[in-house]
């Protein structure tokens, strides 16, 4: 269901994906915002998430706390 690997910003580095989830959060490999498809992700819609660039900016929870 997660579409992180299809994102223009995605970098393969053998880590868990679904960066929007608090248990995963930011990527340790992705450093550059090259485009974001979080808004089109079924996980985002199903969970009612409102942010984007979870891979760089952190999970929904992390971004909401800023």
C-alpha positions, 0 to 999 in steps of 0.5 A: 500500500505504501508508495514511497519507492515511487517518489522522486525523492526516494533513495534506496538504502535498505531501510524501512519505508512508510516514513509517515508512521511515527515508528519509522519517521525520517529517512537516514538516506534521503536528504534532498526534496525532489518531489513529493507524492505523499498526498497520493499515497493510500496510507496518507488518505487512510490515516488522514495525514495532512503533511508531506515529505515525511522522508525528510521532515519526519512523521505526521506526529513529528511535523505536527509538533513543530 
